[in-house]
Amino acid sequence: MTSWFRRARSPEPTERDPDTPEVLAADLVELIRMINRNAGRLPVGAVVAARGVTDVVREILDCLSDDDVPDIQAILSVRGIVRDYLPTTLRGFLALDLATAEASLSTSHDPRAQIREQLDNLWSAATDVLVATRARDADKLVTQGNFLRTKFTRSDLDL
């Protein structure tokens, strides 16, 4: 017979946080697979640009996985790019009937130009997040250096 105490000690399965760098990295792998699967249906420039975005996101995740407490703004940005913005952009293009779309649209609304512009904007945003994440890492290093300098060097107040 199991006592009430033993039942209380049994570990409950915990739900994983969907916004950890590890889970986001797994989602990124799935996104890359989707890009690769549809490479024949996407313009070559769009495939290259989309993979450029995923490369920058991977660098951000590498920076975040080294942090004890990852930057929430970077996590939110990566989550948006990986789970919404990039897949939505690609699916929107893939849903088009290009023969009909190209016949009815002016050159300024060419679907190939539109997807390229959107992917360039995503790459620019991801690059900004990467720069900010690296700057945060550099700031933490400077802060640690200042702490150590204060802690282990003689103060002007010492007699």
C-alpha positions in Angstrom: 0.0 0.0 0.0 1.3 3.4 -1.0 1.2 6.0 1.7 0.0 9.5 1.1 3.5 10.8 1.7 5.0 8.7 -1.0 2.4 9.8 -3.5 3.1 13.4 -2.6 6.8 12.9 -3.4 6.3 11.5 -6.8 7.5 14.0 -9.4 4.9 15.5 -11.6 5.8 15.8 -15.2 6.7 19.4 -15.9 5.8 21.2 -19.1 8.8 22.6 -21.1 9.0 26.3 -21.5 8.3 26.9 -25.2 10.5 30.0 -25.3 13.9 28.6 -24.2 16.7 28.9 -26.7 16.8 25.1 -27.0 13.1 24.8 -28.0 13.4 27.8 -30.4 16.5 26.1 -31.9 14.4 23.0 -32.6 11.7 25.1 -34.2 14.3 26.8 -36.3 15.5 23.4 -37.6 11.9 22.6 -38.6 11.7 26.0 -40.4 14.9 25.3 -42.3 13.5 21.9 -43.3 10.4 23.7 -44.6 12.5 26.1 -46.6 14.6 23.3 -48.1 11.4 21.2 -49.0 10.0 24.2 -50.9 13.2 25.4 -52.5 12.0 24.4 -55.9 8.8 26.4 -55.6 10.5 29.6 -54.2 12.7 32.0 -56.2 16.4 31.2 -55.7 17.0 34.6 -54.2 14.2 34.0 -51.7 15.7 30.7 -50.6 19.1 32.3 -50.1 17.6 35.3 -48.3 15.4 33.0 -46.1 18.4 30.9 -45.2 20.4 34.1 -44.4 17.7 35.0 -41.9 17.8 31.5 -40.3 21.6 31.8 -40.1 21.4 35.1 -38.2 18.7 33.6 -35.9 21.0 30.6 -35.2 23.7 33.0 -34.1 21.3 34.8 -31.8 20.3 31.5 -30.3 23.9 30.6 -29.8 24.5 33.8 -27.9 21.3 33.3 -25.8 22.1 29.7 -24.9 25.2 30.8 -23.2 23.3 33.2 -20.9 22.0 32.1 -17.5 19.0 34.5 -18.0 18.5 35.1 -21.8 17.4 38.6 -22.9 13.6 38.5 -23.1 13.6 41.0 -26.0 15.8 38.8 -28.0 13.7 35.7 -27.2 10.6 37.5 -28.3 12.2 38.6 -31.5 13.5 35.2 -32.3 10.1 33.6 -31.4 8.3 36.0 -33.8 10.7 35.4 -36.6 10.8 31.6 -36.3 7.2 30.9 -35.5 5.4 33.7 -37.3 7.1 36.2 -39.6 9.3 34.0 -41.7 6.9 31.1 -42.1 4.0 33.5 -42.9 6.1 35.3 -45.5 7.1 32.0 -47.2 3.6 30.4 -47.0 2.1 33.6 -48.5 4.3 33.3 -51.5 3.8 29.5 -51.8 0.0 30.0 -51.8 0.1 32.2 -54.8 -0.8 31.0 -58.3 2.2 32.8 -59.9 0.8 32.7 -63.4 -2.3 34.6 -62.4 -0.6 36.9 -60.0 2.1 38.0 -62.4 -0.4 38.6 -65.2 -2.6 40.9 -63.0 0.1 42.8 -61.0 2.3 45.7 -62.0 6.1 45.2 -61.8 6.1 47.1 -58.4 3.9 44.4 -57.0 5.7 41.5 -58.5 5.5 38.6 -56.0 9.1 37.8 -56.4 10.1 41.3 -55.6 7.7 41.4 -52.7 9.0 38.3 -51.0 12.6 39.4 -51.5 11.8 42.8 -49.9 10.0 41.1 -46.9 12.9 38.7 -46.4 15.4 41.6 -46.6 13.4 43.3 -43.9 13.5 40.2 -41.7 17.2 39.8 -42.2 17.8 43.4 -41.2 15.6 43.0 -38.1 17.4 39.7 -37.1 20.8 41.4 -37.6 19.7 44.3 -35.3 18.8 41.7 -32.6 22.1 39.9 -33.1 24.0 43.2 -32.7 22.1 44.1 -29.6 22.6 40.6 -28.1 26.3 40.8 -28.7 26.4 44.3 -27.2 24.6 43.0 -24.1 27.3 40.2 -23.8 30.0 42.8 -24.1 28.4 45.0 -21.5 28.3 42.1 -19.1 32.0 41.5 -19.6 32.8 45.1 -18.9 30.6 45.1 -15.8 32.4 41.9 -14.5 35.8 43.6 -15.2 34.7 46.7 -13.3 33.6 44.5 -10.4 36.8 42.6 -10.3 38.9 45.7 -10.5 37.0 47.3 -7.6 37.1 44.1 -5.6 40.7 43.2 -6.0 42.6 46.4 -6.5 43.6 48.9 -3.8 41.1 51.7 -3.3 42.1 55.3 -3.0 40.5 55.2 0.4 43.0 52.6 1.7 45.6 54.0 4.1 
